[in-house]
Amino acid sequence: MAACATPGAVSAGQPEYRPMTTLICWHPACAEHDTGPEHPERAARLQAVLDALSAPGFEALLWRQAPPASAEQIARIHPEAHSARLRAAIPATGCAELDADTLVSPGSLVAALHAAGAVCAAVDAVLTGEVHNAFCPVRPPGHHAEAQRAMGFCLFNNVAIAAAHARAAHGLARVAVVDFDVHHGNGTQAIFAFEPAVLYASLHQSPLYPGTGHAGECGVGNLLNLPLRPGSGGAALREAWRTRLLPALRAFRPELILVSAGFDAHRDDPLAELELTEHDYEWLTRELALAAAELCRGRLVSALEGGYELSALAASSAAHVRALLAAADGTLHFDLAPW
């Protein structure tokens, strides 16, 4: 694991030079969420991502361990009754089921608090200008968690909590959430369906769990669902971006873009049937970063959601962060090689 980056030495009396870079905000407690040996959402996922981002080529990253989310941050999205149910469900040993897919262990609540706290801390770092953008490799994931219900491997809705934090703590008027996990983020959609200050846009496979995300689900004009048929690949992704998603972002003019970055639309992932590759994720991240540069001074924070084949997850996460680094260091304007 790479250590936290430190600024280079400066002469006495000179201001510290802090290069614009990409923050990796995470916490080792996220590995203590134990879902059992056969569960697809397992601690090995996090290690695969951390190993990939510790490889040569990522030396410019700034690494930081995240604080836990505060009760105030959680409560902006989840009522206390939800948090109380989670606390009561945590077993002293082993695993306990919240539903057939969603398990908790003794370390799960602390992991979930640090996962949500990471995305909030990354928002703070980006909005104060400390870093250009950020990626939060955290677990448990979040986008299926509804305000009063944990589901789909998710306990707290990390990105929704961060969006509410950006508005409450930083006074933002418009926040966009772009979700490219292969599964529709039903929780994020339900939380913000009647909140015009938040645009929720999702690219996902349909039909697929959880069965939401149809094109006609529009909220108060702030929801954009772009379902992709099984077997769709990079061409369908690019078409949806250019004709629907990018125009929607430009019309909304967000002050911050949050990304639910699931890498389970990869062709090697066992839980779905899309045909994306790590090159498609690099292309999409590049486009999101260019849109952020155009619309909100590059301010973009990404959080890990799904991705269950370890080598595909590692390669896709690395491709995602390479594009974020290129946005941070000013080399993004160079075209990526075609594929």
N, C-alpha and C positions, 0 to 999 in steps of 0.2 A: 504493500500500500504506500502511495506517495504521502509524504508528510505535508503539512500545511505550508504553502508557499510563503516566503518572507520577502519584503522589499529589499532591493539592493542598497548598499551603503550610500549615503549622500554626505556631502561636505557640510561642516557645521554652518548653521545659519541659512542653508538652502532648504526650500520646501521639499518634503518627501515626494518622490515620483512614484505614482502608482499606475502601472500600465493597465489599460482596459483589457480585461480578460473574462473568462467564463468561470463562474463559481460552481464547485461541486459541493452541495450541502447535503449531508447525510448523518447517520449516527449508528454506531455499532449495535445499539439496542435493537435495531430493526432486524438483526439476525436472530434475535432471541424469541421472535414470534414463531413458535413451533407448530406446524400443521400436520406433523406425522410423516412417515417415510414415503407414502404413496401419493401424497397430495401434490398437484402440479405447482401450486404457489408455495414454494419452499425456500429455505434460506440459501440454498445453492444458487438461486437466481441472483441474489444480491452480490454474492461473491464473484460470480461470473462477470457482472457489470464492473465491479470495482477492479478486478484483475485486468479487464480490457482497457480501462481508463488509466491504469498505472503503467501501461506499455510505452515504449519509446514513441515520441510524437505528441505526447500530452503533457510535457513538462511545464507548459505555461498555465495550466489549470491552477486555480486557487482552491484548496481543499479546506473545508470547515465542518466541524461537528455541530449539529443542530441542537438548539434548546428544545425542550418539550413545549408543545402548544399550551398556552395558558387557558384557564377555565373561561375567561372572557372571549378568547378567540374561538374556542369550540362552541360556546353558547350562541354565537352569532348565527350558526347554522343548525346545531343540534341542541334541542332542549335538554335540560338537566335529567329528565326522565330517561332519555336515551343513554346518556353517560352512566347513569345509575344502573341501568340494566346490564351494560357492558361490565361494570365493576362487579356486579353480583354474579355474572356468568364466568368470571375468571376462575379456573380450578386451582387447587393447591398443587396438584401434580397432574401430569398427563395432558390430555386434550379433552375439550368439551365442545359439543356441536351447538352452534346457533341456528344453523339450518344444514341441509345435506352437503352444502358446498363450503360453508363458512365455519372454521374451527378456531378456537382460542386455547391458549396455554398460559402458564404462569407469567410469561414475559410479554404477552400480547398487548396489554393495555399500555405499558410503557413504550413498546414499539410503535403503537398507533399514535401516541402523543408526540413522539419524536418525528414520525413521518409527517404529521400535520404541521408541527413546529418547523420542520425543515423548509417547507414551501413558504410559510410565512416569513421566516428569516431570509430566504432567498429574495422574496418580494422587497423586503426592507433594503437589502444590499443593492438591488437593481434600481429601486426608485430613489435612493439617496445618491446614486452615481458612483458607488464604491466599485462596482463591477458592471460590465456591459450586459451580460445575460447570465442565466444560471440553469443548471440541471440538478434535480434532486433524485438520486437513486435510493428510493425508500420502499419499504414494505411494512405493513400490509398496504396494498393499493387502495384507491378510494372512490372511483367514479360510480360504482354501483350503490354506494351507501346513500340511502335516503335520509331525510332529516330525523326520522324516528325509527329507522330500520337498518340494521347491518345485513348485508347480503352480498353474494357474488365475490367472496374472498375479502370484502371490504368492511371496515369497522367505522371509521370516520371518513368523510369526504374531503380529502386533503386539498384538492384544488378549489373546491367551493369555499372552504374555510379561508384559503389564501385570497380568493377574490373578495370575500367580505372584509378581510383584514386590509386589503389595499384600499378599499373604499372608506372604511372607518378610520384607519390610522393615518392614511395619506391623502384622504379627501378626493380620490379619483371619482370622476362622474361616469366613466364608461370603461368597462373591463370586458375583454373578449376571452372566451374559453374555446380553444380548438382541441378536439378530441379525435385522435386517429387510432385509438385502440380498435381491434377488430370487433369487439362487442360494444353495443351502444351504451353510453353512460346514462342509464335511466335515472340514477340518483341525482346527478348534476342537473339533468333536464328538469326533473320534478322540483328541485330546490329553486331553480331560477325561472320556471315557466311563466311566472307573472311578474318578473322583475325586469323592466325595460332597460335598466342600467347595465345589464349583463347580456351579452350575446353568447349563446351556446351553439356551436357548430360541430357536427359530428360526421366523420367518415367512418363507416362500419359495414360489416357484412350483414345482409338480411336475405333470407331468414336465418336467425341465430339467437341464442340467449342474449338478453332476457326477453326478447320479443317486442321491444319498444323501438322507437326511432324511425317510424314511417315518415315518408316525405310530407304527409299532410299534417304532422304534428308541428305547429308553428308558434304555440304560446301566444304572446301578445305581439307577435311579429319579431320576436327576438330569438327564435329557435330556427336553426337550419340543419335539417337532417338529410344526409346524402348517402342513402343505402347503396351498397355495391353487391351485385349478385355473386354467389359462389363461383369461383374460377376467375374472377376479375383480377387484373394485374396492374402494372404500372401505367398502362395507357388509360385505363378507366380512372385511376387516381389523378393523373395529370389533367384529364378532361374536367373532372369535378372541381379541381382547384381553379383552373383558368376560367371556367364558365360560371361557377356558382360561388365558391368559397372566397376567392380573392375579391370579386365584386362586392360581396356582403361585408367583408372586412373594411373595404374602402368606404362603403356607404355608412357604416357604423362609426368609423374613426375612433378606435379604442385608444385609451391612454396607456394601456398595458395589455399584452397578450400572454395568457396562461395556456399551457399545453398539457393535456393529458396524453402522455407519450406511452402508448402501448405498442409493443413490437410483435404482437401475436397475429398480425396479418401477414407475417413472413411465410413464404411457401413451405418452410420446414416445420412450422408450428403444428402441434398435434390437435389443437382445440378448435381449429377453424379451417376454412377452405378458400382463402384468398391466396394470391400468388405474388406478393410483394417480395422484394429482396432488400438487402441493406443499402443498395444503391438508390432504390426508390425512397428509402427513409432519409438518406442524405439529400436527395433532390428536394423532398418536401420540406425538410428543415431549412434548407437554403432559401426556399421560397417564403417560408414563414419569417425567417430573419430579414429578408429583403422587404417584406411587407411591414414588419416592425420598424425597420429603418425609415420607411416612407411615412408611416402613420404615427409612430409613438417613440421616436428617437431610439429605436432599437430595443426597447424595453420588453424583454421576453423571459419568462420563467417556465421551465418544463419540469414535470414530475413523472416518474416512472409509474406506469399502470401494469399492463399485462406483458406477456412474452414468456413462453414456457419451454422452448427448446433451447438449451443453454448456449450452444455455439451460435445459433441464430440470434439469440438475445444479446450476446456479447458483441457480435459483429454489428448488429443494428444500433446498439447503444453507442458504440464507438463511432459509427458513421454519423449519428445524430450529433454527438458532441464535437466531432471534427467540423461540422458545418457551423455550430455555435461559436467555436473558436475562430473560424474564418471571419465570421461577422464581427467578433470582438477585435481582431487584430487588423481589420481593414482589407483583407484579401478576398472578401466574398464576391467582389465584382468580377473576378475571373470565372469563366464558365467552367463547370465541372465537365469532366470527360464524358462523351456520350456512351451509352450502353444499350 
